[in-house]
Amino acid sequence: MPLRYPTKEVLNLTWYSTDKPSKEISNMATIKVKQVKSAINRPARQKKTLQALGLKKLNQVVEHEANPAILGMVAKVSHMVEVIK
């Protein structure tokens, strides 16, 4: 009968260790995104993108890590936001 659950040797759980803090997280570049135009009369997709960025009001500024997902969202609504470095 085959094993139902793999053993620890099979799983090789060494990548779960949290002994050392990750240097990559602390060195991530951050950007500040400011909403400068209203989301009124915009497609629902653009409104949801603004919500996903955490923007709710005009002139609100939020700070995010500069990863590809966030930069893609900013590019999609670039006509309504500005990036502050």
C-alpha positions in Angstrom: 0.0 0.0 0.0 1.5 3.4 -0.9 2.2 6.0 1.7 -0.6 8.5 2.1 1.5 11.3 3.5 5.1 11.9 2.4 7.8 11.7 5.0 10.0 14.6 6.2 12.9 13.4 4.0 10.7 13.6 0.9 9.3 17.0 1.7 12.7 18.5 2.5 11.4 21.3 4.8 14.6 23.2 5.0 13.2 26.2 3.0 10.7 26.8 5.8 13.3 27.8 8.3 13.0 31.4 9.6 16.3 31.6 11.4 17.7 34.5 9.4 15.6 37.5 8.4 15.4 38.0 4.7 17.6 40.8 3.4 15.5 41.0 0.2 12.4 42.3 1.9 14.3 45.2 3.6 16.0 46.3 0.4 12.8 46.5 -1.7 12.3 49.9 -3.4 9.1 51.6 -2.4 7.0 54.1 -4.4 4.3 56.5 -3.3 1.2 56.7 -5.4 -1.1 59.7 -5.3 -4.6 59.8 -6.9 -5.0 63.0 -8.8 -8.2 62.4 -10.8 -11.5 61.1 -9.9 -12.7 57.5 -10.7 -16.2 58.8 -11.6 -17.2 57.8 -15.1 -14.4 55.3 -15.4 -14.7 51.6 -16.3 -15.3 49.3 -13.3 -11.9 47.6 -14.0 -10.1 50.9 -13.4 -12.1 51.6 -10.2 -11.2 48.2 -8.9 -7.5 48.8 -9.7 -7.6 52.0 -7.7 -9.2 50.1 -4.8 -6.6 47.4 -5.0 -3.9 50.1 -4.8 -5.6 51.3 -1.6 -6.7 54.6 -3.1 -10.1 55.9 -1.9 -10.0 59.7 -2.1 -8.5 62.3 -4.3 -5.0 63.5 -3.2 -4.6 60.4 -1.1 -1.1 59.0 -1.0 -0.3 55.3 -0.4 3.1 53.6 -0.3 3.8 50.2 -2.0 6.8 48.1 -2.8 7.9 48.5 -6.3 7.2 45.0 -7.6 6.0 44.1 -11.1 2.3 43.7 -9.9 2.1 47.1 -8.4 3.9 48.8 -11.3 1.5 47.1 -13.7 -1.5 48.4 -11.8 0.0 51.9 -11.7 0.5 51.7 -15.5 -3.1 50.8 -16.1 -4.4 53.8 -14.2 -1.5 56.2 -14.9 -4.0 58.8 -16.2 -5.5 59.1 -12.7 -2.5 58.7 -10.5 1.0 60.1 -10.2 4.1 58.4 -8.7 6.0 60.2 -6.0 9.5 58.9 -5.4 
